[in-house]
Amino acid sequence: WIQQQELNASDGAALDRFGTSVSISGDTAIVGAWQDDTPAGNDAGSAYIFTRTGGVWNQQQKLTASDAAATDWFGFSVSISGDTAIVGARTDNTPAGGEAGSAYVFTRTGGVWSQQLQLTASDAAAMDRFGASVSINGDTAIVGAWADDTTAGIDAGSAYVFTRTGGVWSQQQQLTASDAAAVDRFGHSVSINGDTAIVGAWADDTVAGADVGSAYIFTRMGGVWTQQQKLTASDAAANDEFGLSVSISGDSAI
């Protein structure tokens, strides 16, 4: 592996946090800068699209939310697949409450990116932090909300799967862990590939100790997602925070 290029924002400034989140698909990359101060306010956030031609990367466009506001943290999480990108804004204030969170889908046509839809959870509530993690693959996206309070307890966490049909996105299912418990923070990290998804829960307490962490594999069949397996480390120990980050491709996950 050889470093090809260093990327910077065309309007980069101190404390923008450019590079907190990144994703790549073919010759297109997206980089989040959740603390970028925009005309919408401080820390409204942004995401930058870069494309590669002849081995050279150039900024194609800067993305911002249509309803951008101060401290939305748009760009805290990003993911791209072909001509579609998703950007999380985990502290976006929505009608559901403060910091309920949102995720924004953008599509590219003729080299121009435009916002297709703003995604929110069907059971959105204040402080859910929906959009803290995002992943997209084709016409399926997954969005994590690690601070979602479920029947399992406070901050047990959830992940939401959305599918696109005819340009319209709809929530397909809300995912939770089979052994969910309070403060597991399930959904802190997510990744999806085809009909398989992985969700991290870094604060999960296991027999190995507190905050050992775990990750859950889900598979889709007939439009229904079911948990296939819970993953833990072979040398698990307290405070390992296993699952803080996850990624999946084909039949391999990390």
N, C-alpha and C positions, 0 to 999 in steps of 0.2 A: 504494500500500500504506500502511495506517495501523495502528499498534500498537493491538491490541484490549485486551490485558491482560497484566500481569506475573504469572507463576505462581510460587508458593512452596510448599514442603512445609508441611503443617499442624504437623509436629514438627521443622521445620528446625533444624539446629544447625551450629556452626562445623565446617569441614572435611568436611562431608557430600559435597561435590562434586555437588550437585543441579544437573542440566543438562548434565552431561558427555555424555549421550546423549539424544536426543529422536526421537519419531516421531509422526505424526498420520494419522488416517483418519476422514474425515467430521467428526463432532462429538465425537470422542474423541481424546485425546492421552495419550502416556505419556512420562514423564521419569525417567531413571535417576539414582541417587545412590549410586555404587558404594562410597563411603567412609562411608556411614551406619553408625553404631554401633548395633546392635540387641541384644536380649537374647541373641542367638546369639554375640555377640562383636564386637570392634572390626573395622571395615571389612567386616562381613558383607555390607552393601549392601542396597539396596531400590530399588523402582521405584514411581512414583505415577501413577495413572490420573486424568485430568481429563475432565469432560464439559461440553459447552456447551449451555445452554438459554436462549433469549431473548437471545443475545449475551453471556451471562455464563458464565464457566468456574468450575466448582467441583470440588474433589477428590472423586472417587468412592470410591477405595480405595487402600490402600498394599499393594503386593505384596512378599512375601518368599519365599524358597525353603523347601520343606518340610524340607530337610535342611541348612538354613543353618548356617554355621560361620564363625568369625573369618577374616578376610582372603580370603573367597571372591570379593569384588568383584562380587557380584550387582548388575546394573544398569550394568555397564561398557558394555554395548551393549543397545539395545532396538529393537523394531519392532512395529507394530500393523497389522492388517488386519481391518476389521469388528469382530467379536466375539472375535477371537483375537489374542493378543499373545505375543511371544517375548522372553525376557530372557537375556542372556549372563552367565555367571560364569566368566571366563577363568582365574581362579586357584583354582577349586574342586578340592579334592583328592578323587579318586575311587579306586576299587579299581585303576585302571590306573596310578596314581601321583600324586605331588604336582604340582599345577597342570596336570593333564591337561585340566581345564576341562569345563564343562557349559553347556547351554542349557535353559531351562524354558519350556514352553508353557502359557499360561493361556487359559481361555475364559470368556466372560460369558454368564450365563443369568439373566434376571430382574433385571438390574442388579448381579448379584454375580459377581465373578471368582473362579475356583478353578483350581488347578494341574491340568493335564490329564496332563502327562508331563514327565519329565526326559530330555533328549536327550544322548547321548554318541556319539562316533565309533566305528565298528566296529573300528578299529585304534588305539584310544586308547592313548596312552603319556604318561609323565611329561613335563611341561614343553611340551606341545603348544599350550597356550593356546587350546583349542577354546572358542568363545564370545566371542572377542575382537571379532568382528563378527557381526551377525545381520540377516536381512531375511526378511519373510514377505509372501506374497501369496496370499490364498485358502487352498487346501489344500497349498501348497508353501512350504517354508522353506529357507533356505540359511544355513549357519553356517561362519564362517571360523576357521581354525587356522593362523595365520601362522608359528608356531614348530614345525610338524610336520616331522619329519625324514623325507624320502622317499628313494627310490633316487637322486634328483638331488642330494642332499646335505643337510647340516644347515640347518634353518630355511628350506628351500625353500618350504614352506607348502602347504596344501591348503584346499579348501572342500567342504563336504558338503551335498548336497541331500536333504531329507526330504519325504515326501509323506504326506498323511492320507487314509485310507480307512475309513469307518465309525467314526470317532473314534479310530482307531489310527494312530500315526505310525511310519514305517519309513524307513530310509536307502535312497534310490534310487540314489545314485551319489556317488563321491568325485571331485572335479574337481581337476586339476592342469594347469599350463601346459605347452604343447607343447615349449617351450624352457626348462623349469624348470632352475634352478641353485641351488646353496647360497646361503643368506642372501638370497634374492629377497623373502621375506616375502609371498608370494602368499597372499591371504586376509585381509590386514590390513583390507580393506574389502570389503563385498559388498552387492549390491542385486539384487532379483529382481522381475520383472513378467511374469506369464503364463508363456510358454515361453522367456523370454530372461533371462539373468543376466549381471551384470558383476562381475568380481573384480579388485581392485587389488593390485599388487605394487610398492610404492613403492621398494623397494631393488634392483629389477632393474637390472643393469648392461647398457647397450646400446652401440651404436657411438658414441653421443653422449657416453658417459662413465660413471663410477660413480654408482650411486644415482640415475640419471636417472628410473627408474620407468616403469611401464607398466600397462595395464589390459587384461583379456581378456574378450571377449564369447563367451558360450556360448548355444546354442539347443537346445531339446528337440524331438525328433521320435520318436514311437512309444515314449516313455518313456526314450529314450536322449539324453544330453547330449553335444554335440560342440562343440569350439572353433570359432567362426565367424571370429574376427578378433582380432588383437592391436592395441591402440590405443596410439599414442605421440603426444607433442605435436609440432606443426610446428616449434617453436623449442626442441626438447629440448636440455638441457644438464646437465652433471654436477651432482648434488646437488639436482635439482629436486624429487625425491620425488613425481613424477606418479603418481597412483593412491592417494595417502594417504587420500582419501575419494572415493566414487563413488555415483552414483544413476542409476536408469534408469526410464523410463516410456514405454510404447509403443515408438515408433521413434526415441526420442531418449535419449541418455545424456550424463552430465556427469562 
